[in-house]
Amino acid sequence: APRGSPPDGGWGWMIVAGCFLVTICTRAVTRCISIFFVEFQTYFGQDYARTAWIHSIADCATMLCAPLGSLISNHVSCQVGIMLGGLLASTGLILSSFATSLEHLYLSLGVLTGLGFALCYSPAIAMVGKYFNRRKALAYGIAMSGSGIGTFILAPVVQLLIEQFSWRGALLILGGFVLNLCVCGALMRPIALKEDRKTAPKFLEQDYVPDAQKQDLKQMSSCSPLIKAWSRECLCYCSWKEYDFLLMPGFMVLAVSVLFMAYGCSPLFVYLVPYALTVGVSHHQAAFLMSILGVIDIVGNITFGWLTDRRCLKKYRHFCYLFAVGMDGLCCLFLPVLQSFPLLVPFSFTFGYFDGAYVTLIPVVTADVVGTSSLSSALGVVYFLHAIPYLVSPPVAGWLVDTTGSYTASFLLCGFSMIFSSTLLCVARVAKKIKKTRLQSLTNDASTKQHIWTNGAIAYSVTGELDQKDVEFLAVDTNSYSNR
């Protein structure tokens, strides 16, 4: 039923549960591909850089096709998009279990599975934003914690499956598990909000829509609720106002920041397990590090979501986000000196907590910048921007490992990239605040010059002579009052 505003509860909690399962089946499964890294490298006899392309292509396809997921969600159905994505992702994992070369894995585990995840991920996240407003950050914290809890559970399970059934059997079982995305899609009941209903009438007012077409569309809209809904969807599809947020300065800065953040965060999930093995950590302990990272990720998701919903921190969501990204960058800088299991455990705790924190705040910060009505499309673009860094950064990190014989250069590059992302957002935010303060001060200065009398005349209490700007200001205000 149509609603004036997000319900902040009710079926919304089922949407949160569905998004929680989607993040388990997509992001957690993608992270667990790193556990297969050594198996693929050993079986196919390839170097770090070539093997890393598997994870890179999967992540890149997921983010590169995110706008496609948003498009299907907006103009067909969120339910259809997620179910279709579940079938594609499951097919990709099952085909990967029969791989005979790395190129085969590039296509099946990389492209096909990544495409399936793309059709599920951003639409599910956007649906949470449609059902929640006042408790949005908490809802996102719970929904996005699926990535952490999924990693916590799946990492040791996948390692056990590899030992019992080989990497082929493990991929086959994961393919069956990912079919649960079809169940998640069935939960995504659509909701019509007040701001969505305003889209079609605004479009009909535009000059570039022919009068005959406007009349036809109005007649169609009066025929039945189904035709009315379909005509509104067609109008939204035709209107490129759906992406007008791309020209917003705030979104541009956020987009550039996301590029550097994505470059820095991706290689760690690929190389944490191989790095741990090179410093003498056992296979089970290395998988346990991923589990720790995953479970602390959950704590970061929920606690940061709850904290940033509090009145005292709600205004500072941007700063909480950039603080979390900067802390993850610092963790990457210190990682090369941590060369034992007892030292890597605190790293997994810290990195996992702040990773969960900023992942939760990405959709919240995006919604604050562009608004709820454009959230689905904006999230599609934001996750699309992750694609190139996700594609490039793991092979670049692998090339640095092959060239230098050490992980130091790779981790340092990741750390500096994330710190730059945080610094860029901080500088832009401070500059915006300074500009806003300056405009307010100019407005206050102008208001002290102006005294409005009851007869409509305007006098200025200015000592000395008026300059040209004051004369223009006086003329404009006098004209406006005379018109009244």
Secondary structure, 3 states (H helix, E strand, C coil): CCCCCCCCCCCHHHHHHHHHHHHHHHHHHHHHHHHHHHHHHHHHCCCHHHHHHHHHHHHHHHHHCHHHHHHHHHHCCHHHHHHHHHHHHHHHHHHHCCCCCHHHHHHHHHHHHHHHHHHHHHHHHHHHHHHCCCCHHHHHHHHHHHHHHHHHHHHHHHHHHHHHHHHHHHHHHHHHHHCCHHHHHHHCCCCCCHHHHCHHHHHHCCCCCCHHHHHHHHHHHHHCHHHHHHHHHHHHHHCHHHHHHHHCHHHHHHHHHHHHHHHHHHHHHHHHHHHHHHCCCCHHHHHHHHHHHHHHHHHHHHHHHHHCCCHHHHCCHHHHHHHHHHHHHHHHHHHHHCCCHHHHHHHHHHHHHHHHHHHHHHHHHHHHHHCCCCHHHHHHHHHHHCHHHHHHHHHHHHHHHHHHCCCHHHHHHHHHHHHHHHHHHHHHHHHHHHHHHHHHHHHHHHHHHEEECCCCCEEECCCCCCCHHHHHHHHHHHHHHHHC
